[in-house]
Amino acid sequence: MQEITDSQWIDGEYLWLYDHSPEIRKKYKKTQTAHIAAHWFPTASLDRFKPICRLMLWTLYNDDLYEEGNPEEIPDVHRQSLAVLNGEAASSDVGIPLGGMLGSLRQELLQFIPQASVVRFSEMISRYFTGLGTELVYKKNKTFPTIEECIALREDSICLYPFLQLTEVETGVILPPEIHDHAVIRRLQALACRLVTYFNEIQSITKDEATDSVYYNIVKVIQHQRGISLEEACQENLRLHNQDLKEFVGLQSSLPDFGVWQDAVVNWVHYMGMVLSGWKNISTRLDRYNEAAFPAAAELREKLTHV
């Protein structure tokens, strides 16, 4: 899948994004999105793994496209993205550059999960866009949220919620809505998103400082709100991480009785844990954070203004 990502997608289907920027395409390849996804979804078959990898590449393209943008443009991108994902609009009829990518993703997902699951997946993409838009407001105004507000918006903008839904693609087990809506399952997902966020914030401090994105980095928000050193803020971030990890493990080990679905739910939560451990294993070696190897968003945006 990494070969498909590099040659068929980055240098093929989506070449037009960076057709005159081979160095930026090289940076995307070095990020190895399929390799990351393999650590998150280690048991997926090749055909079921493909939409997961397409989503992983989309998250990077979309982040790099809009994280330097204006908050006013996000609602329209948000609306059109959901329209494509939900089958309410053809990708050719919307005005967003990544519409075709989302159209392909929808068709691939429908091979393995029902429309209702795709709608739930798109609801999680909606949460991501809401978080992204909120971040851009703080960035534009150069103001910091409270620590609690920052954690809540980063829970959405980290874009892990959509991936957690794709466990159904990986395992082939479609859980009923009442399980997805259960308070314990919803809490476990929220904790998973927060755990990845805490880990991500420390890694991305240099990147966020370079892109003036410190206003929604939890570590920088803690440092600002409490007037403490960066090292002390990192320690507080770690404390919050460990606190939520303890709650996650506690809930996982004492799940409620889900009747005939009990084994499937236990397995689903286990797969959620694999995403977390997979992220920990792979993220410490990501050039995207370790070497500031992230594309120049301004160059991408300039390209897209002519599309």
Secondary structure, DSSP 8 states (H G I E B T S, - for coil): -HHIIIIIIIIIITGGGGTT-HHHHHHHHHH-HHHHHHHHSTT--HHHHHHHHHHHHHHHHHHHHHTTS-GGGHHHHHHHHHHHHTTSS-GGGS--TTHHHHHHHHHHHTTTS-HHHHHHHHHHHHHHHHHHHHHHHHHHHT----HHHHHHHHHHHT--HHHHHTHHHHH-----HHHHT-HHHHHHHHHHHHHHHHHHHHHTHHHHHHTT-GGG-HHHHHHHHHT--HHHHHHHHHHHHHHHHHHHHHHHHT----GGGHHHHHHHHHHHHHHHHHHHHHHTT-HHHHS-----HHHHHHHHTT-
